[in-house]
Amino acid sequence: MKYIYVPLLFLSVLFAGLSCQRAEKSYPSAMQRAISLLSTRPDSALYYLSQLDSQMADEPEETRVYHALLTLRAEDKLYVRQTSDSLIKSIVIYYNKQGDATKRLEAYYMLGRIYRDLDEPLEALKAFQEAADLGEKTQQYDLLGRVYEQKMYVFSYQNLLAEASEMANKSYDYYCMQKDTIGITYALRNKARLYSKINQKDSMEICYQKAVRIAFNAKDTLTAYSILRELAAILADLHRYDDSEKALAYIPEKSKKENATTLYNIARIYLYRQQEDSAKYYLLKALQAKYNKNIYLQKSIYRQLADLNSSQNNSSAFQYERLAALCSDSIQKINQAESLKKYNYQKAKNENQKLQLENTRKWRLILALTTGGIILMLLLIISCQYIKKIKRDFSRQKEQESRIHQLMQNKQTLLAEKQEKLMLLQQQLKQAESSNKELVLEIQQQKDALELQEQKIRQTINNREIQISELQQLVENGKNTLAENREKINELQHLLQQANLSKQQLIQTLKQQKEIAELQKYKIQQEITEREIQMADLIQSSIVHFFANPGYDFNKRVTEDKWEELRIAINKVSYNFDGRLRQMYPKISKDDLRLCYLVKTNISPKAIAVIFNCSPQSVTSKRTRLYEKIFKKKGNTKDFDGFIADL
């Protein structure tokens, strides 16, 4: 039994530790209530948080910091504009030192939001990017969706539409992963706005309709009505007044009467139908509406009222014209301030790019000079080593020559001694000849032996002389080789000088070629810009406007002269457009040529279907079949439209 107490003791210690940890992480009940209400009712959350202000001084530091972060988030959701970044910076510093990744992510998100309020887009992007990097390690998909949504707003505000589209797509993906219907609705609305800016009207309309459908399914009628108002205004701008009226039909009458944008769109529909009194009534109602009234809308309303009263010879036309002019002056001041902010951002971005290019050029120049210096040093080291080797060989030859000379001197000394001995023997022989014949014979034999030895010595001397002459020849050859090597070193130094000169000439040539390439690039860009301007003028021309808005009575209004006018206008922008089509496909029919004219001028498939009195699917089939006839291979509408646009 005594062994049972050990695991029980361990479990009690573990539970005590966990309870202490929970106590450290627990928040006051009012703060927990604010956390639960933050997303849906930020005003109530802010109320609960303000109730805790007096007791925060007694709470732990982590609770105080999180309370401040929640307060900033609630104020942000209530559109309270922040005027200082000191508080959020202290929060970010705290969570960088300690705290979990989710709260650090929330802190960086709020840092970016506050920098947006302070009109510092570069700092806002840095903060949002830090939040995005932190979010990749968590599963806070709703917060990541909002981070990329804010990055989209910053890029869109700076007219960086490609980057803004990428951020909008990422925001939509994260909201889908979170299954947040409200976030998905606003993400689709943002994508629709971007499609509207890049003139992709079909994609814009699809996104708006999908956003409205999701909002209605989620029973979020306020968001649905807001998006419907926005869609109706854009459709009215496109002169699709019937479609605009259909969009407004989903909004209740009470909501219509309270919203200035809705009342203004209704007035535009009545103006289109030439019901001026009704239009004037709704314009005046729009001025009195409670919601969604701004200076841009006021300017448009005053302008329309001025035109209506002027056509009716009403004296109030001048007053409305003056009010419209005042609104225009205010808008111009706002636009100047906004342009300055955008310019500052673009200027900073361009300066960063210039600095990066300048640093790259400097590093390349340093690398080239370093490489050249290393090669030059290697050549000098190799030359010095080669000269040292030649000097060592020459000194060895000199030492060998001196040893041979010393040997010759020793041999000559020995030969002189032998000759002296021989002379001495001859004298002794002469003295002994008279006394003893045997001694004479012995002496004669010794003489013969000495002569033989002398011959051998002479032979040895001759051989040494031959060796000395050979060594002298080697020394002479070494001297010649040393002279040749010195000539080669001089040639190498001359070649090195020529290489340096060639390198400078090459750098100068490359600079000239770069200037020529930049001039050619500038000319090509000018040609492309001129062609784009001509194409834009063509799309804005009256003849293209005539075909882009066919209407129900188009076949009664269209004539062969209109088609001929369209053909001539296209050929002015794209030289011999129809002639080049006939060269590629001689059997092309008149209807196919007209289809190419309409695609060339960016007329929508719906308008083309009305012109040819067929369905949009038939227009798609015609485009793909005509592509197959021209290129003898299968393709899609994108291939056909791209071919026509580039022709």
MIFI-531976 format. One record per residue (C-alpha): x, y, z; residue in one letter. Coordinates in steps of 0.2 Angstrom, whole numbers, padded with zeros to 4 digits, always signed. Last residue first. Layout:
<atoms>
XYZA
...
</atoms>
This chain:
<atoms>
-0014+0208-0423L
-0010+0208-0405D
-0028+0210-0399A
-0035+0198-0412I
-0023+0184-0407F
-0026+0188-0388G
-0045+0186-0391D
-0043+0170-0401F
-0032+0162-0387D
-0043+0168-0373K
-0058+0161-0383T
-0051+0144-0384N
-0040+0134-0396G
-0039+0119-0407K
-0028+0119-0422K
-0028+0123-0441K
-0022+0141-0436F
-0036+0151-0446I
-0050+0139-0446K
-0047+0133-0428E
-0047+0151-0422Y
-0064+0154-0432L
-0071+0139-0423R
-0066+0146-0405T
-0073+0163-0409R
-0089+0156-0416K
-0092+0144-0402S
-0090+0159-0389T
-0102+0169-0399V
-0115+0155-0399S
-0113+0153-0380Q
-0117+0172-0378P
-0134+0168-0387S
-0139+0175-0404C
-0145+0191-0412N
-0128+0195-0420F
-0128+0212-0412I
-0136+0206-0396V
-0123+0192-0394A
-0109+0204-0397I
-0116+0215-0383A
-0116+0200-0371K
-0098+0195-0377P
-0092+0212-0372S
-0085+0224-0385I
-0066+0225-0383N
-0063+0235-0399T
-0053+0220-0407K
-0067+0208-0402V
-0080+0219-0412L
-0070+0220-0427Y
-0066+0201-0427C
-0085+0197-0426L
-0087+0209-0441R
-0074+0199-0451L
-0083+0183-0446D
-0099+0190-0452D
-0092+0195-0469K
-0084+0178-0471S
-0066+0172-0470I
-0061+0161-0485K
-0044+0170-0488P
-0038+0165-0470Y
-0021+0173-0465M
-0021+0185-0480Q
-0039+0189-0476R
-0035+0194-0458L
-0020+0204-0464R
-0032+0214-0476G
-0045+0216-0462D
-0032+0224-0450F
-0023+0235-0464N
-0014+0246-0451Y
-0021+0243-0433S
-0026+0261-0427V
-0032+0268-0444K
-0038+0251-0449N
-0049+0250-0434I
-0057+0267-0438A
-0060+0262-0456I
-0068+0245-0451R
-0080+0254-0439L
-0085+0267-0452E
-0088+0253-0464E
-0099+0244-0451W
-0109+0260-0448K
-0111+0263-0467D
-0118+0246-0469E
-0132+0251-0457T
-0136+0248-0439V
-0152+0257-0432R
-0165+0244-0435K
-0154+0229-0430N
-0150+0239-0414F
-0168+0240-0408D
-0165+0230-0392Y
-0150+0240-0386G
-0133+0239-0395P
-0122+0248-0382N
-0104+0243-0387A
-0108+0245-0406F
-0113+0264-0404F
-0099+0267-0391H
-0087+0260-0404V
-0093+0272-0417I
-0093+0286-0405S
-0075+0284-0400S
-0069+0279-0382Q
-0063+0262-0388I
-0054+0271-0403L
-0046+0283-0391D
-0040+0269-0380A
-0033+0260-0395M
-0024+0276-0401Q
-0017+0279-0383I
-0011+0260-0383E
-0003+0263-0400R
+0006+0278-0394E
+0012+0269-0378T
+0018+0255-0388I
+0028+0266-0400E
+0035+0276-0385Q
+0040+0260-0377Q
+0049+0254-0393I
+0058+0271-0394K
+0063+0270-0376Y
+0070+0252-0378K
+0080+0258-0393Q
+0087+0272-0383L
+0091+0260-0369E
+0100+0248-0381A
+0110+0262-0389I
+0116+0268-0371E
+0120+0250-0367K
+0130+0248-0383Q
+0140+0264-0379Q
+0143+0258-0361K
+0149+0241-0368L
+0161+0249-0380T
+0168+0260-0366Q
+0171+0244-0355I
+0179+0235-0370L
+0191+0250-0373Q
+0196+0250-0355Q
+0198+0231-0355K
+0208+0232-0371S
+0220+0245-0363L
+0222+0233-0348N
+0226+0219-0360A
+0239+0229-0370Q
+0248+0233-0353Q
+0248+0214-0349L
+0254+0210-0367L
+0269+0222-0364H
+0273+0215-0347Q
+0272+0197-0355L
+0284+0203-0369E
+0296+0210-0357N
+0295+0194-0347I
+0298+0184-0364K
+0314+0195-0368E
+0320+0192-0350R
+0318+0173-0353N
+0327+0174-0370E
+0342+0183-0361A
+0342+0169-0347L
+0342+0156-0361T
+0357+0164-0370N
+0366+0164-0353K
+0361+0146-0349G
+0368+0142-0367N
+0384+0150-0363E
+0386+0141-0347V
+0382+0125-0356L
+0395+0128-0369Q
+0407+0132-0355Q
+0402+0115-0347L
+0406+0107-0364E
+0423+0115-0365S
+0427+0110-0347I
+0422+0092-0351Q
+0433+0092-0366I
+0447+0099-0356E
+0444+0086-0343R
+0446+0072-0357N
+0462+0080-0363N
+0469+0081-0345I
+0465+0062-0343T
+0473+0058-0360Q
+0488+0068-0354R
+0488+0059-0338I
+0487+0042-0347K
+0501+0047-0358Q
+0512+0053-0343E
+0509+0036-0335Q
+0515+0027-0351L
+0530+0039-0351E
+0533+0035-0333L
+0533+0016-0337A
+0545+0019-0351D
+0556+0028-0340K
+0555+0015-0327Q
+0560+0002-0340Q
+0574+0013-0346Q
+0580+0015-0328I
+0580-0003-0326E
+0590-0005-0342L
+0602+0008-0336V
+0604+0000-0319L
+0607-0016-0328E
+0620-0007-0338K
+0629-0001-0323N
+0642+0013-0320S
+0642+0024-0335S
+0624+0024-0337E
+0621+0029-0318A
+0624+0047-0320Q
+0614+0049-0336K
+0600+0039-0327L
+0600+0050-0312Q
+0598+0065-0323Q
+0584+0057-0332Q
+0576+0053-0315L
+0577+0071-0310L
+0569+0077-0326M
+0555+0064-0324L
+0552+0070-0306K
+0550+0088-0311E
+0538+0083-0325Q
+0528+0073-0312K
+0527+0089-0301E
+0522+0100-0316A
+0508+0087-0320L
+0501+0087-0302L
+0500+0106-0302T
+0491+0106-0319Q
+0479+0093-0312K
+0475+0104-0297N
+0472+0119-0308Q
+0460+0110-0319M
+0451+0104-0303L
+0449+0122-0297Q
+0442+0127-0314H
+0430+0112-0314I
+0424+0118-0296R
+0422+0136-0303S
+0411+0130-0317E
+0400+0120-0306Q
+0397+0135-0295E
+0393+0146-0310K
+0381+0133-0317Q
+0372+0133-0300R
+0371+0152-0299S
+0363+0151-0317F
+0350+0138-0311D
+0346+0148-0296R
+0344+0164-0306K
+0332+0155-0319I
+0322+0149-0304K
+0321+0166-0297K
+0315+0173-0313I
+0301+0160-0315Y
+0295+0163-0297Q
+0295+0182-0300C
+0285+0179-0317S
+0272+0168-0308I
+0270+0180-0294I
+0267+0194-0306L
+0255+0184-0316L
+0245+0180-0300L
+0245+0198-0295M
+0238+0203-0311L
+0224+0189-0310I
+0220+0195-0292I
+0219+0213-0298G
+0208+0209-0312G
+0196+0199-0301T
+0196+0213-0288T
+0192+0226-0301L
+0178+0215-0308A
+0171+0211-0291L
+0172+0230-0286I
+0163+0235-0302L
+0150+0221-0300R
+0147+0227-0282W
+0146+0245-0287K
+0133+0241-0301R
+0122+0230-0288T
+0123+0245-0275N
+0117+0257-0289E
+0103+0245-0294L
+0098+0243-0276Q
+0099+0262-0273L
+0088+0265-0288K
+0075+0253-0282Q
+0074+0261-0265N
+0073+0278-0273E
+0058+0272-0284N
+0049+0265-0268K
+0052+0281-0259A
+0045+0291-0273K
+0030+0279-0276Q
+0026+0281-0257Y
+0028+0300-0257N
+0019+0302-0274Y
+0004+0292-0266K
+0004+0304-0251K
+0005+0319-0262L
-0009+0313-0274S
-0020+0311-0258E
-0017+0329-0253A
-0020+0335-0271Q
-0036+0324-0272N
-0043+0331-0256I
-0040+0349-0262K
-0048+0345-0279Q
-0063+0337-0270I
-0065+0353-0260S
-0065+0364-0275D
-0077+0352-0284S
-0089+0353-0269C
-0089+0372-0270L
-0092+0371-0289A
-0107+0360-0286A
-0114+0373-0274L
-0112+0386-0287R
-0121+0376-0300E
-0135+0373-0287Y
-0137+0391-0285Q
-0136+0395-0303F
-0150+0382-0307A
-0161+0390-0294S
-0168+0402-0307S
-0177+0389-0316N
-0177+0389-0335N
-0183+0370-0335Q
-0167+0364-0344S
-0157+0375-0331S
-0166+0367-0317N
-0162+0350-0323L
-0144+0354-0326D
-0142+0362-0309A
-0150+0348-0301L
-0139+0335-0309Q
-0123+0345-0304R
-0129+0347-0286Y
-0132+0328-0285I
-0115+0324-0293S
-0106+0336-0281K
-0116+0329-0266Q
-0110+0312-0271L
-0092+0317-0271Y
-0094+0326-0254I
-0101+0311-0245N
-0119+0305-0240K
-0120+0286-0235N
-0133+0288-0222Y
-0146+0301-0216K
-0154+0307-0232A
-0159+0325-0235Q
-0148+0328-0251L
-0154+0311-0258A
-0172+0317-0256K
-0168+0332-0267L
-0161+0321-0280L
-0176+0309-0278Y
-0188+0323-0282Y
-0178+0330-0296K
-0178+0313-0305A
-0197+0311-0302S
-0199+0328-0311D
-0187+0324-0325E
-0195+0308-0331Q
-0184+0307-0346Q
-0182+0288-0344R
-0163+0290-0341Y
-0167+0304-0329L
-0178+0292-0320Y
-0164+0279-0318I
-0152+0293-0313R
-0165+0298-0299A
-0166+0280-0293I
-0146+0280-0292N
-0147+0296-0282Y
-0159+0288-0269L
-0149+0273-0267T
-0133+0283-0264T
-0142+0294-0251A
-0148+0280-0240N
-0163+0283-0229E
-0177+0281-0242K
-0169+0265-0249K
-0168+0257-0233S
-0187+0260-0230K
-0191+0254-0247E
-0183+0237-0245P
-0168+0233-0256I
-0170+0219-0268Y
-0177+0230-0282A
-0161+0240-0281L
-0152+0227-0291A
-0166+0226-0304K
-0166+0245-0306E
-0147+0244-0310S
-0150+0231-0323D
-0163+0242-0331D
-0151+0257-0330Y
-0136+0248-0339R
-0128+0265-0343H
-0111+0258-0337L
-0111+0271-0323D
-0129+0265-0319A
-0122+0247-0317L
-0108+0254-0306I
-0121+0263-0294A
-0132+0247-0294A
-0117+0236-0289L
-0113+0248-0274E
-0131+0248-0269R
-0132+0229-0270L
-0116+0228-0259I
-0124+0238-0245S
-0140+0229-0246Y
-0131+0212-0244A
-0121+0219-0230T
-0137+0225-0221L
-0146+0208-0225T
-0133+0197-0216D
-0145+0182-0217K
-0130+0170-0220A
-0139+0165-0236N
-0142+0183-0240F
-0124+0188-0238A
-0118+0173-0249I
-0130+0178-0263R
-0124+0196-0262V
-0106+0191-0263A
-0109+0180-0278K
-0118+0194-0287Q
-0104+0206-0284Y
-0091+0193-0289C
-0100+0189-0305I
-0102+0208-0309E
-0084+0211-0307M
-0079+0196-0318S
-0090+0203-0332D
-0084+0221-0330K
-0065+0217-0332Q
-0061+0236-0333N
-0045+0235-0322I
-0053+0246-0309K
-0070+0236-0310S
-0060+0220-0307Y
-0052+0228-0292L
-0069+0233-0285R
-0076+0215-0288A
-0061+0208-0279K
-0065+0219-0264N
-0084+0214-0264R
-0078+0195-0265L
-0067+0198-0250A
-0081+0207-0241Y
-0093+0192-0243T
-0080+0180-0239I
-0076+0189-0223G
-0094+0189-0218I
-0096+0171-0222T
-0081+0165-0212D
-0078+0147-0217K
-0060+0149-0209Q
-0052+0141-0225M
-0064+0152-0236C
-0058+0168-0226Y
-0040+0162-0229Y
-0043+0160-0248D
-0052+0177-0250Y
-0038+0186-0241S
-0026+0177-0253K
-0036+0182-0268N
-0037+0200-0262A
-0018+0201-0259M
-0014+0195-0277E
-0027+0208-0284S
-0018+0222-0274A
-0001+0217-0280E
-0008+0218-0298A
-0017+0234-0294L
-0003+0245-0288L
-0014+0261-0288N
-0007+0267-0272Q
-0024+0265-0263Y
-0025+0248-0271S
-0009+0243-0263F
-0014+0249-0246V
-0031+0242-0247Y
-0024+0225-0252M
-0012+0225-0238K
-0027+0227-0226Q
-0036+0212-0234E
-0020+0202-0232Y
-0020+0205-0214V
-0039+0203-0212R
-0038+0186-0220G
-0024+0182-0209L
-0035+0186-0194L
-0048+0174-0200D
-0036+0161-0204Y
-0028+0160-0187Q
-0021+0143-0189Q
-0003+0148-0184T
+0014+0147-0191K
+0009+0156-0207E
+0002+0170-0196G
+0019+0175-0190L
+0024+0179-0208D
+0008+0188-0212A
+0009+0199-0196A
+0027+0204-0201E
+0020+0208-0219Q
+0006+0218-0211F
+0019+0228-0201A
+0030+0231-0216K
+0015+0236-0226L
+0010+0249-0213A
+0027+0256-0212E
+0027+0259-0231L
+0009+0266-0231P
+0012+0279-0217E
-0005+0289-0218D
-0006+0289-0199L
-0023+0279-0200D
-0013+0266-0210R
+0001+0266-0198Y
-0013+0262-0185I
-0019+0247-0195R
-0002+0241-0197G
+0002+0241-0179L
-0015+0233-0176M
-0010+0218-0187Y
+0007+0217-0178Y
-0001+0216-0161A
-0014+0203-0167E
+0000+0192-0174L
+0010+0194-0157R
-0006+0189-0148K
-0007+0173-0159T
+0011+0169-0158A
+0010+0167-0139D
+0018+0179-0126G
+0035+0185-0122Q
+0049+0197-0129K
+0041+0201-0146N
+0024+0202-0136Y
+0031+0216-0125Y
+0039+0226-0140I
+0022+0225-0150V
+0012+0232-0135I
+0025+0246-0133S
+0023+0250-0151K
+0004+0249-0150I
+0005+0263-0136L
+0017+0275-0145S
+0008+0274-0162D
-0001+0290-0161S
-0017+0298-0169T
-0028+0283-0170Q
-0045+0285-0180R
-0060+0277-0171V
-0068+0267-0185Y
-0079+0256-0172L
-0069+0241-0177K
-0053+0250-0174D
-0059+0256-0157E
-0063+0238-0152A
-0045+0232-0158R
-0037+0246-0149L
-0046+0241-0133T
-0041+0223-0135L
-0023+0228-0137L
-0024+0239-0121A
-0032+0224-0111H
-0019+0212-0118Y
-0005+0224-0111V
-0014+0225-0094R
-0017+0207-0093T
+0001+0202-0097E
+0007+0215-0084E
-0003+0207-0070P
-0018+0216-0063E
-0018+0230-0049D
-0016+0244-0061A
-0030+0237-0072M
-0043+0241-0059Q
-0049+0258-0065S
-0049+0254-0083D
-0060+0239-0081L
-0076+0247-0085Q
-0068+0254-0101S
-0066+0236-0107L
-0084+0231-0104Y
-0090+0247-0114Y
-0077+0243-0128L
-0084+0225-0130A
-0102+0233-0131S
-0097+0244-0145D
-0087+0230-0154P
-0103+0219-0156R
-0100+0205-0167T
-0081+0202-0167S
-0077+0209-0150L
-0092+0202-0141L
-0083+0186-0134S
-0067+0196-0130I
-0077+0209-0121A
-0085+0195-0110R
-0068+0188-0106Q
-0063+0206-0100M
-0079+0208-0090A
-0075+0191-0081S
-0057+0196-0077P
-0043+0186-0086Y
-0036+0169-0082S
-0018+0165-0089K
-0009+0166-0072E
-0024+0156-0063A
-0023+0143-0077R
-0004+0141-0074Q
-0007+0139-0055C
-0021+0126-0058S
-0009+0117-0069L
+0005+0117-0056G
-0007+0111-0042A
-0014+0097-0054F
+0004+0091-0057L
+0009+0091-0038V
-0007+0081-0034S
-0003+0069-0048L
+0015+0066-0041F
+0008+0063-0023L
-0004+0051-0029L
+0009+0042-0039P
+0020+0040-0023V
+0006+0036-0011Y
+0002+0020-0020I
+0019+0012-0015Y
+0014+0012+0003K
+0000+0000+0000M
</atoms>
